[in-house]
Amino acid sequence: MNTSNKLLMGLLVTVLLFITVMLVTVRVNVKEREPNKEIVTPPSPDTPAVPDAPAPPAVE
């Protein structure tokens, strides 16, 4: 096996190892998360603030 093939095999093994680690990490995180827990992300600084909805008119 020449040097080029060894480098390609090393790259392939590295990529497969990286993909495996990422998949295992995602699986562990999904198992640890509570089933009904909602994922909330903080608002971006570029996003304008949403104003509160106006109160409904009072019924007389």
N, C-alpha and C positions, 0 to 999 in steps of 0.2 A: 504494500500500500504506500503510495507516494505521499509527499507532504501536502499536496493540494487536497487529496481525499481525506487525510487526517484532519485538516482544518475544516472541511465541509462537515465531516462527522461530528467534530467538536461543536460546531455551530448548531447543527441539528439537535444534538443532545442538550445543549444550553437552552434552545428555544423550547423544546419539549419539557424540560425541567421547569422553566419559567411558567409555561401554561399550566402545568400540573400544580405548582405552588399557588398560582392565582385561583384556580378552580377550588382547591382545598380551602383556601382562605375565605372565599365567598360562601362555600357550603357551611363552614363553621360559623360565620357571622349570621347567616340565615337561621341556623339552628338556635343560636343564642338569643336572637331577637324575640321579643314577646309576640305571640300570634296576632293580637289586635292592636299592637302599638303602631301609631301612625308616624311615618318618617316626616319630620319637619325640618326644612332647610331655612336658614336665616335669609332675610331679604337682601338682595344685592343693593349696594349703595347707589347704583344707577336707577333702581326701580323707584318711581314716585310713590309716595305714601297714598294708600287708598283711604278716602274719607269715609267716616261712619255714615251708615244709612240714616236718612231722616226718620224721625219718629212718626208713626202713623197718626192720623188725625184723631182727636179724642171723640168718642161717641157720646152724644148727649141724650 
